[in-house]
């Protein structure tokens, strides 16, 4: 009997020893925990570091002899330079020179130590390129109603200057607000007060950022499409022409809206380029579509190509809110206004036109 009890105690002790961790196994567990904590700390450090501007560093191409930046422009401050990179799906990071205001966007760059006047910012992976092609439906606009669409509701296209805008438009009374430029829509900057503009120069002065903008002529049922571009002083326009009388449509024009910077060397200046599109039917639902493909803009009316033109400057990346029928507008409405994050093909345009409503 005693031998049997001894055997049982021996078996129990052996089982206890079997499940009791040894010192060596505890050591490995602590090593594993330490590695996990180090990994988590590195991830937190990496994301915090890449999303914070780094003074005394630059972010140029891995091949410093061939930088090939995505953009190289003047920026008023570091935040605007970073915002430019965020808007450009190709951009992985920027270098900003606080002394000159030079802002350089780069893809696949490399962080390097530099002078204290340089700042680098690297786009976190969570904010990198999106490839999904989407569209945003903007609601119907009643006759006397203004609508402001927040920028967060408008998706960024995979390629920043390749997108399309399509909508239906009806003008009920061409004499409503006769003699004034009538706002259809524009993306960029709003205006705190309702203004009436007889002269196009005042539109440009008060609303210099439009990417794009669409206006109805003061005296006729002509539309004017406008887009803000930028160019170096020595790299673009051969001649600057003033805007002309709105009753006489011009093929294409551009006006310098950065006159205060004309004497600065190697300065990027902004221009307001616009083109008149001819008459729009009155009292009839009309389908319009604008295709933006880098510097090329195509205009479709009721599913048919009516005009193609090329901007002379580099189009400013679309940003800001979308203002519909702001300022003093026209008597009519927009319907089924869509923002597409791609340059639509003719087949897609025809499909939207024939399958409306």
Buried (B, 14 or more C-beta within 10 A) or exposed (E): EEEEEEEEEEEEEEEEEEEEEEEEEEEEEEEEEEEEEEEEEEEEEEEEEBBEBBBEBBBBBEEEEEBEBBBBBBBEEBEBBBBBBBBBBBBBBBBBBBEEBBBBBBBEBBBEEBEEEBBBBBBBEEEEBEEEEEBBEBEEBEBEEBBEBEBEEBBBBBBBBBBBBBBBBBBEEBEBBEEBBBBBBBBBBBEEEEBEBEEBBEBBEEBBBBBBBBBBBBEBBBBBBBBBBBBBBEEBBEEEEEBEEBEEBBEBBBBBBBEEEEEEEEBBBBBBBBBBBEEBEBEEBBBBBBBBBBBBBBBBBEBEEEBEBEBBBBBBBBBBBBBBBBBBBBBBBBBBBBBBBBBBEEEBBBEBBEEEE
